Amino acid sequence: MNTTHHRLKSTAMAVTAWLLVLAGAGTLVPWAQATETNVIGYRSLCSFAPFSTLICLMGANILLTLRKRLTAASEE
């Protein structure tokens, strides 16, 4: 059961990390109906881009690093 629990936790962390990567990429998508331009200079889905992109990517990186450490610790 312990192995199943670790595998489920690892899968949940990986799925969440990849959703954060997709959300980060989605913040850079051009969107003509945006009210303000972002820092880069065009109207995108998120007016806080590229900062919101970096925040999402850092969150994904943290999750994947924790996942790697947890799987390494469970194999010992």
N, C-alpha and C positions, 0 to 999 in steps of 0.2 A: 504494500500500500504506500509505503514511503516513496518508492520509485515512481509510482503513478502520480503521487502528489507533486513531486519535483518536476516530472515531465509536463504535467498540466500547468504548473507555474511558469515553466520555461516557455511553453507554447504561448501562454497568455502574454508574457513579457515581449516575445518576438512579434506577435500580432499587434500589440499596442505600439511597439517601436516602429513597425512598418506603417501603421496608420499615421503616426506623427511625421514620418518622412513624406507621405503623400499629402498631408495637411500643409507641411512646409513648402512643398512644391506648388500646391494649390494657391498659396498666398501670392505667388508671382504671376499668376495667370492674368493677362490683360482683360479689363472689363470696362467697357465704354460708359456704363451707367454709374461709375464711381464718382462720388462727389469731390474728392480731392486726389491730387497726384501723390505718389509715394516719393520717398527720398531719391530713388533712382531717376525719377522724372517722367513716369508714365502712370496712367490710371490702371490700377490692378485690383484684383478681388479684395485685397487687404491694403489699406492705405498705410499700414505700419511696416510694409515690406521695405527692406530686407531684414529688419530687426525681428519681425515675427517668424520669418523663415529660420533665422539663426536660433531662436528660442526653441522652435519645434525640433530642429536638427540636434541641438544639444540635449534635449530631453530624450530623443531616440538614442543618442550615443550613450547616455547614462544608463538607460534601460538595457541596452545590449551589453554594456560592460558589466553591469550587475548580473545579467543572465549568464555571461561567460564565467564569472567568479562563482556563482552558485552551482553551475554544472561541474566546474573543476573541483569544488569542495565536496560535492555529493559523490564524485567518482573515487575520492580518497578513502 
